[in-house]
C-alpha cells in the first residue's frame, strides 16, 4: 500500500515508500479500451465513383510564377505591376 505504515520489531512505525501502480494500470487499461473502440469509428469508408480522366498532365514551367499582393493592395506578377 502506498504511504502505508509498517511496525518494526522494536515498536517503531516505519513508512512505506513504494508506489502503488494499480491506479496507473487501471488508467492505461481504460485508455486502451477507449482507443480500441474509437479507432474503428475514425476510419469511415465511403464509396465514391470518380470519373475517369484521359487528360495528359501539364508540364511544369522552368521558372515559378510569383504573384505578390503588397500592403497598399498593389498586385505584381513577377516584377511587373498589374492594374
PAKEMI-726538 format. One record per atom (N, C-alpha, C): atom name; x, y, z; residue in one letter; residue number from 0. Coordinates in Angstrom, 3 decimals. Layout:
N
NODE; name; xx; yy; zz; resn; resi
NODE; CA; X; Y; Z; A; NUM
...
# end
This chain:
83
NODE; name; xx; yy; zz; resn; resi
NODE; N; 0.853; -1.173; 0.000; X; 0
NODE; CA; 0.000; 0.000; 0.000; X; 0
NODE; C; 0.896; 1.232; 0.000; X; 0
NODE; N; 0.583; 2.186; -0.828; X; 1
NODE; CA; 1.401; 3.391; -0.914; X; 1
NODE; C; 1.191; 4.251; 0.319; X; 1
NODE; N; 2.286; 4.703; 0.898; X; 2
NODE; CA; 2.200; 5.567; 2.065; X; 2
NODE; C; 1.742; 4.845; 3.309; X; 2
NODE; N; 1.757; 3.527; 3.267; X; 3
NODE; CA; 1.325; 2.754; 4.426; X; 3
NODE; C; 2.358; 2.815; 5.544; X; 3
NODE; N; 1.985; 2.345; 6.693; X; 4
NODE; CA; 2.884; 2.383; 7.853; X; 4
NODE; C; 3.092; 0.949; 8.327; X; 4
NODE; N; 4.364; 0.574; 8.471; X; 5
NODE; CA; 4.696; -0.755; 8.955; X; 5
NODE; C; 5.278; -0.661; 10.359; X; 5
NODE; N; 5.045; -1.681; 11.145; X; 6
NODE; CA; 5.562; -1.678; 12.508; X; 6
NODE; C; 6.816; -2.556; 12.571; X; 6
NODE; N; 7.883; -1.992; 13.144; X; 7
NODE; CA; 9.128; -2.746; 13.310; X; 7
NODE; C; 9.044; -3.609; 14.560; X; 7
NODE; N; 10.086; -4.456; 14.716; X; 8
NODE; CA; 10.129; -5.337; 15.892; X; 8
NODE; C; 10.283; -4.542; 17.189; X; 8
NODE; N; 10.972; -3.372; 17.117; X; 9
NODE; CA; 11.212; -2.603; 18.335; X; 9
NODE; C; 10.040; -1.672; 18.672; X; 9
NODE; N; 8.937; -1.765; 17.939; X; 10
NODE; CA; 7.766; -0.985; 18.279; X; 10
NODE; C; 7.630; 0.310; 17.503; X; 10
NODE; N; 8.663; 0.726; 16.730; X; 11
NODE; CA; 8.573; 1.963; 15.953; X; 11
NODE; C; 7.820; 1.705; 14.644; X; 11
NODE; N; 7.182; 2.730; 14.173; X; 12
NODE; CA; 6.460; 2.630; 12.902; X; 12
NODE; C; 7.360; 3.136; 11.773; X; 12
NODE; N; 7.374; 2.396; 10.669; X; 13
NODE; CA; 8.196; 2.754; 9.518; X; 13
NODE; C; 7.273; 3.034; 8.329; X; 13
NODE; N; 7.554; 4.130; 7.608; X; 14
NODE; CA; 6.735; 4.464; 6.443; X; 14
NODE; C; 7.123; 3.598; 5.260; X; 14
NODE; N; 6.154; 3.287; 4.451; X; 15
NODE; CA; 6.364; 2.510; 3.238; X; 15
NODE; C; 6.436; 3.493; 2.068; X; 15
NODE; N; 7.536; 3.489; 1.333; X; 16
NODE; CA; 7.725; 4.446; 0.240; X; 16
NODE; C; 7.581; 3.803; -1.131; X; 16
NODE; N; 6.791; 2.778; -1.253; X; 17
NODE; CA; 6.578; 2.123; -2.535; X; 17
NODE; C; 5.430; 2.799; -3.279; X; 17
NODE; N; 5.539; 2.834; -4.592; X; 18
NODE; CA; 4.492; 3.437; -5.419; X; 18
NODE; C; 3.412; 2.397; -5.683; X; 18
NODE; N; 2.187; 2.793; -5.529; X; 19
NODE; CA; 1.066; 1.921; -5.831; X; 19
NODE; C; 0.762; 2.067; -7.318; X; 19
NODE; N; 1.070; 1.040; -8.117; X; 20
NODE; CA; 0.919; 1.124; -9.567; X; 20
NODE; C; -0.458; 0.685; -10.049; X; 20
NODE; N; -1.304; 0.206; -9.170; X; 21
NODE; CA; -2.624; -0.259; -9.594; X; 21
NODE; C; -3.452; 0.831; -10.259; X; 21
NODE; N; -3.522; 2.072; -9.743; X; 22
NODE; CA; -4.283; 3.101; -10.457; X; 22
NODE; C; -3.706; 3.416; -11.834; X; 22
NODE; N; -2.380; 3.359; -11.973; X; 23
NODE; CA; -1.776; 3.615; -13.285; X; 23
NODE; C; -2.177; 2.538; -14.284; X; 23
NODE; N; -2.184; 1.281; -13.844; X; 24
NODE; CA; -2.578; 0.187; -14.727; X; 24
NODE; C; -4.049; 0.313; -15.092; X; 24
NODE; N; -4.889; 0.700; -14.141; X; 25
NODE; CA; -6.310; 0.883; -14.425; X; 25
NODE; C; -6.533; 1.968; -15.460; X; 25
NODE; N; -5.836; 3.080; -15.322; X; 26
NODE; CA; -5.981; 4.180; -16.278; X; 26
NODE; C; -5.519; 3.742; -17.653; X; 26
NODE; N; -4.394; 3.031; -17.725; X; 27
NODE; CA; -3.880; 2.573; -19.020; X; 27
NODE; C; -4.858; 1.599; -19.688; X; 27
NODE; N; -5.463; 0.712; -18.907; X; 28
NODE; CA; -6.426; -0.218; -19.489; X; 28
NODE; C; -7.674; 0.500; -19.993; X; 28
NODE; N; -8.137; 1.499; -19.272; X; 29
NODE; CA; -9.295; 2.273; -19.730; X; 29
NODE; C; -8.957; 3.029; -21.006; X; 29
NODE; N; -7.764; 3.633; -21.074; X; 30
NODE; CA; -7.356; 4.330; -22.292; X; 30
NODE; C; -7.209; 3.367; -23.464; X; 30
NODE; N; -6.715; 2.171; -23.207; X; 31
NODE; CA; -6.596; 1.168; -24.265; X; 31
NODE; C; -7.961; 0.784; -24.803; X; 31
NODE; N; -8.934; 0.592; -23.918; X; 32
NODE; CA; -10.286; 0.237; -24.366; X; 32
NODE; C; -10.910; 1.375; -25.153; X; 32
NODE; N; -10.720; 2.614; -24.696; X; 33
NODE; CA; -11.263; 3.767; -25.432; X; 33
NODE; C; -10.629; 3.844; -26.817; X; 33
NODE; N; -9.330; 3.621; -26.907; X; 34
NODE; CA; -8.660; 3.661; -28.205; X; 34
NODE; C; -9.156; 2.533; -29.104; X; 34
NODE; N; -9.342; 1.344; -28.539; X; 35
NODE; CA; -9.800; 0.216; -29.345; X; 35
NODE; C; -11.213; 0.430; -29.875; X; 35
NODE; N; -12.037; 1.156; -29.137; X; 36
NODE; CA; -13.397; 1.441; -29.597; X; 36
NODE; C; -13.411; 2.605; -30.579; X; 36
NODE; N; -12.580; 3.627; -30.321; X; 37
NODE; CA; -12.616; 4.832; -31.143; X; 37
NODE; C; -11.875; 4.678; -32.467; X; 37
NODE; N; -10.864; 3.844; -32.537; X; 38
NODE; CA; -10.063; 3.716; -33.757; X; 38
NODE; C; -10.888; 3.215; -34.945; X; 38
NODE; N; -11.697; 2.175; -34.806; X; 39
NODE; CA; -12.505; 1.757; -35.960; X; 39
NODE; C; -13.549; 2.799; -36.367; X; 39
NODE; N; -14.022; 3.591; -35.412; X; 40
NODE; CA; -15.012; 4.616; -35.752; X; 40
NODE; C; -14.389; 5.776; -36.514; X; 40
NODE; N; -13.088; 5.980; -36.359; X; 41
NODE; CA; -12.419; 7.089; -37.034; X; 41
NODE; C; -12.139; 6.786; -38.499; X; 41
NODE; N; -12.159; 5.526; -38.880; X; 42
NODE; CA; -11.895; 5.158; -40.279; X; 42
NODE; C; -13.205; 4.765; -40.939; X; 42
NODE; N; -13.892; 5.748; -41.496; X; 43
NODE; CA; -15.168; 5.514; -42.152; X; 43
NODE; C; -14.913; 5.439; -43.655; X; 43
NODE; N; -15.368; 4.358; -44.274; X; 44
NODE; CA; -15.204; 4.185; -45.712; X; 44
NODE; C; -16.479; 4.601; -46.426; X; 44
NODE; N; -16.322; 5.496; -47.397; X; 45
NODE; CA; -17.443; 5.935; -48.220; X; 45
NODE; C; -17.073; 5.628; -49.663; X; 45
NODE; N; -17.917; 4.885; -50.354; X; 46
NODE; CA; -17.670; 4.570; -51.754; X; 46
NODE; C; -17.994; 5.778; -52.617; X; 46
NODE; N; -17.005; 6.203; -53.407; X; 47
NODE; CA; -17.176; 7.352; -54.296; X; 47
NODE; C; -16.800; 6.913; -55.695; X; 47
NODE; N; -17.677; 7.167; -56.643; X; 48
NODE; CA; -17.389; 6.866; -58.045; X; 48
NODE; C; -16.826; 8.116; -58.696; X; 48
NODE; N; -15.514; 8.148; -58.882; X; 49
NODE; CA; -14.865; 9.288; -59.520; X; 49
NODE; C; -14.819; 9.072; -61.019; X; 49
NODE; N; -14.993; 10.143; -61.792; X; 50
NODE; CA; -14.933; 9.984; -63.242; X; 50
NODE; C; -13.495; 9.704; -63.694; X; 50
NODE; N; -13.381; 8.953; -64.765; X; 51
NODE; CA; -12.062; 8.660; -65.327; X; 51
NODE; C; -11.597; 9.847; -66.152; X; 51
NODE; N; -10.313; 10.095; -66.155; X; 52
NODE; CA; -9.757; 11.222; -66.898; X; 52
NODE; C; -8.752; 10.703; -67.924; X; 52
NODE; N; -8.837; 11.272; -69.110; X; 53
NODE; CA; -7.884; 10.912; -70.162; X; 53
NODE; C; -6.949; 12.077; -70.468; X; 53
NODE; N; -7.035; 13.143; -69.684; X; 54
NODE; CA; -6.205; 14.330; -69.927; X; 54
NODE; C; -4.756; 14.034; -69.553; X; 54
NODE; N; -3.863; 14.592; -70.355; X; 55
NODE; CA; -2.435; 14.452; -70.084; X; 55
NODE; C; -2.016; 15.510; -69.065; X; 55
NODE; N; -1.148; 15.181; -68.128; X; 56
NODE; CA; -0.708; 16.196; -67.158; X; 56
NODE; C; 0.133; 17.270; -67.837; X; 56
NODE; N; -0.036; 18.528; -67.376; X; 57
NODE; CA; 0.729; 19.636; -67.932; X; 57
NODE; C; 2.171; 19.565; -67.458; X; 57
NODE; N; 3.059; 20.024; -68.311; X; 58
NODE; CA; 4.455; 20.082; -67.916; X; 58
NODE; C; 4.666; 21.259; -66.984; X; 58
NODE; N; 5.587; 21.102; -66.052; X; 59
NODE; CA; 5.876; 22.181; -65.107; X; 59
NODE; C; 6.747; 23.226; -65.800; X; 59
NODE; N; 6.474; 24.499; -65.537; X; 60
NODE; CA; 7.317; 25.541; -66.129; X; 60
NODE; C; 8.724; 25.510; -65.523; X; 60
NODE; N; 9.686; 26.060; -66.304; X; 61
NODE; CA; 11.069; 26.088; -65.814; X; 61
NODE; C; 11.209; 27.000; -64.603; X; 61
NODE; N; 10.518; 28.145; -64.645; X; 62
NODE; CA; 10.583; 29.094; -63.535; X; 62
NODE; C; 9.198; 29.239; -62.908; X; 62
NODE; N; 9.108; 29.351; -61.596; X; 63
NODE; CA; 7.796; 29.538; -60.966; X; 63
NODE; C; 7.258; 30.945; -61.225; X; 63
NODE; N; 5.953; 31.075; -61.159; X; 64
NODE; CA; 5.283; 32.362; -61.337; X; 64
NODE; C; 4.972; 32.916; -59.951; X; 64
NODE; N; 5.477; 34.113; -59.661; X; 65
NODE; CA; 5.267; 34.733; -58.348; X; 65
NODE; C; 4.191; 35.793; -58.459; X; 65
NODE; N; 3.185; 35.697; -57.600; X; 66
NODE; CA; 2.099; 36.673; -57.513; X; 66
NODE; C; 2.209; 37.329; -56.146; X; 66
NODE; N; 2.387; 38.682; -56.128; X; 67
NODE; CA; 2.617; 39.393; -54.876; X; 67
NODE; C; 1.512; 40.417; -54.657; X; 67
NODE; N; 0.941; 40.426; -53.460; X; 68
NODE; CA; -0.040; 41.418; -53.048; X; 68
NODE; C; 0.599; 42.226; -51.931; X; 68
NODE; N; 0.834; 43.505; -52.198; X; 69
NODE; CA; 1.514; 44.349; -51.221; X; 69
NODE; C; 0.508; 44.990; -50.264; X; 69
NODE; N; 1.019; 45.669; -49.256; X; 70
NODE; CA; 0.159; 46.243; -48.213; X; 70
NODE; C; -0.753; 47.347; -48.749; X; 70
NODE; N; -0.344; 48.017; -49.828; X; 71
NODE; CA; -1.206; 49.053; -50.417; X; 71
NODE; C; -2.137; 48.466; -51.477; X; 71
NODE; N; -2.313; 47.146; -51.461; X; 72
NODE; CA; -3.184; 46.387; -52.357; X; 72
NODE; C; -2.727; 46.435; -53.808; X; 72
NODE; N; -1.456; 46.719; -54.047; X; 73
NODE; CA; -0.904; 46.662; -55.397; X; 73
NODE; C; -0.567; 45.209; -55.709; X; 73
NODE; N; -0.914; 44.790; -56.931; X; 74
NODE; CA; -0.712; 43.418; -57.353; X; 74
NODE; C; 0.430; 43.364; -58.360; X; 74
NODE; N; 1.372; 42.432; -58.148; X; 75
NODE; CA; 2.519; 42.269; -59.037; X; 75
NODE; C; 2.605; 40.816; -59.474; X; 75
NODE; N; 2.798; 40.600; -60.775; X; 76
NODE; CA; 3.083; 39.280; -61.308; X; 76
NODE; C; 4.555; 39.280; -61.665; X; 76
NODE; N; 5.346; 38.524; -60.916; X; 77
NODE; CA; 6.788; 38.600; -61.074; X; 77
NODE; C; 7.233; 39.968; -60.551; X; 77
NODE; N; 7.913; 40.753; -61.400; X; 78
NODE; CA; 8.305; 42.106; -61.040; X; 78
NODE; C; 7.433; 43.156; -61.702; X; 78
NODE; N; 6.450; 42.738; -62.518; X; 79
NODE; CA; 5.604; 43.665; -63.292; X; 79
NODE; C; 4.324; 43.972; -62.526; X; 79
NODE; N; 4.006; 45.258; -62.329; X; 80
NODE; CA; 2.737; 45.600; -61.669; X; 80
NODE; C; 1.538; 45.329; -62.579; X; 80
NODE; N; 0.431; 44.960; -61.956; X; 81
NODE; CA; -0.801; 44.680; -62.700; X; 81
NODE; C; -1.826; 45.715; -62.268; X; 81
NODE; N; -2.540; 46.234; -63.230; X; 82
NODE; CA; -3.579; 47.233; -62.952; X; 82
NODE; C; -4.826; 46.583; -62.414; X; 82
# end
